[in-house]
Amino acid sequence: MAPRSSSRWDAIVVGGGAAGLSAALLLGRARRRVLVIDAGAPRNRFAEHMHGVLGSEGAAPAELLRRGRAEAAAYGVERLEGTVEDVRDAEDGLEVRVAGGAIERARALVVATGIADDLPDVPGVAERWGTGVLHCPYCHGWEVRDQRLGVLAISPMALHQARLVRQWSDRVVLFSAAIGDVDPAHLERLRARGIGVVPAEVLEVVGDGPSVRGVRTADGRVTEVDAVFTEPAPRPQDAFLRSLDLRRMEHPAGLGSLLEVDATGRTAHDRVWAVGNVVHPVANLPTAISEGAVAGGAVNGALVEEDFDLAERSA
Ligand SMILES: Cc1cc2nc3c(=O)[nH]c(=O)nc-3n(C[C@H](O)[C@H](O)[C@H](O)COP(=O)(O)OP(=O)(O)OC[C@H]3O[C@@H](n4cnc5c(N)ncnc54)[C@H](O)[C@@H]3O)c2cc1C
């Protein structure tokens, strides 16, 4: 556990992934006293390489975080390994309770805790998540281009995912059992671009170690594929904010209940911002970095105004 230098921070960033470190870097450079509290389990930790990230194309996810931590630390940002369990209003700020009992106080909070991916309960999926079982063709489609690709439906979003994945290969099969009978108009559209549809229940994704070989279905067949795409259900990691009773909204595409934020990431609480996957489950790394930077600037702007309010009051 890193030593800490402040008993009251200008800002605490909960979550030290791409979004949180980006916010922390901005705030550190704005000469704010910043603590990042991080449980150390970024969402893409299952992948060996990250893609579509300008300047870091093909690098290991851990390398981006190592660099981000060092860059933020160069401006005095401190880091605490731990899990935040509760946040409450306190006099002129917020009180943040960390597992194990430590309490930290701050004038502002940036929530960047990401999501957990609830994977389909199909044998062979969890152990190949991030290697042979993928979700984002922009992140990993190039690496499996022109290969035999399966799309494992969980929700009607799979119809869109199958059409998208077709951009990377003309050998795509949709395993549709989980969404029941597919509307004939959708079927026609899929078939127009050569996408096969297997309606039988999926029993297992088979493979060797991290690699996928095929999908076994209840009709006794194994359809040979080289990789599988699926859309896990996103679970925002925001339960520790329950005491603040923040406003929430339903995601327009059915991705669940999320904290409501404005364009700068500010929630209904004027000291709490939320950025990255925890509020935008489809955000990739560049988007998460961008949201963190926007919120970092907005938090500093709010603190600047508060500094003037306090100065005027005590003048
Ligand atoms: C398998 C896989 C591969 C991916 N590949 C790519 C890719 O190639 N390119 C790309 O652009 N995107 C990729 N993504 C998406 C990418 O992972 C996300 O865009 C990115 O992680 C979002 O950043 P974040 O900071 O919002 O969340 P995260 O990176 O998930 O970071 C959240 C951090 O908060 C911590 N945390 C959670 N709860 C608490 C708590 N209560 N207290 C303290 N800390 C907490 C977590 O442990 C974690 O360290 C991939 C995703 C997956 C699942």
PDBQT file of the ligand as one rigid body, heavy atoms in Angstrom, charges set to zero:
ROOT
HETATM    1  C1  LIG A 401     -11.480  -8.843 -23.585  1.00  0.00    +0.000 C 
HETATM    2  C2  LIG A 401     -11.525  -7.374 -23.901  1.00  0.00    +0.000 A 
HETATM    3  C3  LIG A 401     -10.640  -6.835 -24.816  1.00  0.00    +0.000 A 
HETATM    4  C4  LIG A 401     -10.693  -5.476 -25.115  1.00  0.00    +0.000 A 
HETATM    5  N1  LIG A 401      -9.848  -4.987 -26.065  1.00  0.00    +0.000 NA
HETATM    6  C5  LIG A 401      -9.888  -3.675 -26.386  1.00  0.00    +0.000 A 
HETATM    7  C6  LIG A 401      -9.036  -3.165 -27.428  1.00  0.00    +0.000 A 
HETATM    8  O1  LIG A 401      -8.247  -3.897 -28.027  1.00  0.00    +0.000 OA
HETATM    9  N2  LIG A 401      -9.143  -1.843 -27.721  1.00  0.00    +0.000 N 
HETATM   10  C7  LIG A 401     -10.030  -1.000 -27.080  1.00  0.00    +0.000 A 
HETATM   11  O2  LIG A 401     -10.065   0.190 -27.396  1.00  0.00    +0.000 OA
HETATM   12  N3  LIG A 401     -10.842  -1.466 -26.089  1.00  0.00    +0.000 NA
HETATM   13  C8  LIG A 401     -10.780  -2.779 -25.738  1.00  0.00    +0.000 A 
HETATM   14  N4  LIG A 401     -11.613  -3.270 -24.754  1.00  0.00    +0.000 N 
HETATM   15  C9  LIG A 401     -12.489  -2.317 -24.023  1.00  0.00    +0.000 C 
HETATM   16  C10 LIG A 401     -11.689  -1.718 -22.840  1.00  0.00    +0.000 C 
HETATM   17  O3  LIG A 401     -11.386  -2.748 -21.931  1.00  0.00    +0.000 OA
HETATM   18  C11 LIG A 401     -12.511  -0.615 -22.161  1.00  0.00    +0.000 C 
HETATM   19  O4  LIG A 401     -12.831   0.393 -23.102  1.00  0.00    +0.000 OA
HETATM   20  C12 LIG A 401     -11.725   0.047 -21.020  1.00  0.00    +0.000 C 
HETATM   21  O5  LIG A 401     -11.232  -0.923 -20.130  1.00  0.00    +0.000 OA
HETATM   22  C13 LIG A 401     -12.622   1.031 -20.270  1.00  0.00    +0.000 C 
HETATM   23  O6  LIG A 401     -11.814   1.716 -19.335  1.00  0.00    +0.000 OA
HETATM   24  P1  LIG A 401     -12.361   2.131 -17.886  1.00  0.00    +0.000 P 
HETATM   25  O7  LIG A 401     -11.256   2.915 -17.282  1.00  0.00    +0.000 OA
HETATM   26  O8  LIG A 401     -13.702   2.718 -18.023  1.00  0.00    +0.000 OA
HETATM   27  O9  LIG A 401     -12.576   0.738 -17.107  1.00  0.00    +0.000 OA
HETATM   28  P2  LIG A 401     -11.515  -0.372 -16.687  1.00  0.00    +0.000 P 
HETATM   29  O10 LIG A 401     -10.369  -0.397 -17.632  1.00  0.00    +0.000 OA
HETATM   30  O11 LIG A 401     -12.293  -1.640 -16.525  1.00  0.00    +0.000 OA
HETATM   31  O12 LIG A 401     -10.955   0.104 -15.288  1.00  0.00    +0.000 OA
HETATM   32  C14 LIG A 401     -11.765   0.132 -14.151  1.00  0.00    +0.000 C 
HETATM   33  C15 LIG A 401     -10.862   0.010 -12.937  1.00  0.00    +0.000 C 
HETATM   34  O13 LIG A 401     -11.636   0.279 -11.748  1.00  0.00    +0.000 OA
HETATM   35  C16 LIG A 401     -11.331  -0.705 -10.787  1.00  0.00    +0.000 C 
HETATM   36  N5  LIG A 401     -12.460  -0.796  -9.830  1.00  0.00    +0.000 N 
HETATM   37  C17 LIG A 401     -13.701  -1.328 -10.025  1.00  0.00    +0.000 A 
HETATM   38  N6  LIG A 401     -14.459  -1.188  -8.918  1.00  0.00    +0.000 NA
HETATM   39  C18 LIG A 401     -13.675  -0.567  -8.007  1.00  0.00    +0.000 A 
HETATM   40  C19 LIG A 401     -13.895  -0.128  -6.660  1.00  0.00    +0.000 A 
HETATM   41  N7  LIG A 401     -15.085  -0.276  -6.051  1.00  0.00    +0.000 N 
HETATM   42  N8  LIG A 401     -12.864   0.467  -6.004  1.00  0.00    +0.000 NA
HETATM   43  C20 LIG A 401     -11.677   0.680  -6.618  1.00  0.00    +0.000 A 
HETATM   44  N9  LIG A 401     -11.417   0.294  -7.899  1.00  0.00    +0.000 NA
HETATM   45  C21 LIG A 401     -12.410  -0.320  -8.572  1.00  0.00    +0.000 A 
HETATM   46  C22 LIG A 401     -11.110  -1.959 -11.591  1.00  0.00    +0.000 C 
HETATM   47  O14 LIG A 401     -10.422  -2.946 -10.818  1.00  0.00    +0.000 OA
HETATM   48  C23 LIG A 401     -10.292  -1.405 -12.765  1.00  0.00    +0.000 C 
HETATM   49  O15 LIG A 401      -8.924  -1.344 -12.458  1.00  0.00    +0.000 OA
HETATM   50  C24 LIG A 401     -11.617  -4.632 -24.461  1.00  0.00    +0.000 A 
HETATM   51  C25 LIG A 401     -12.505  -5.178 -23.521  1.00  0.00    +0.000 A 
HETATM   52  C26 LIG A 401     -12.471  -6.541 -23.248  1.00  0.00    +0.000 A 
HETATM   53  C27 LIG A 401     -13.460  -7.131 -22.282  1.00  0.00    +0.000 C 
ENDROOT
TORSDOF 0
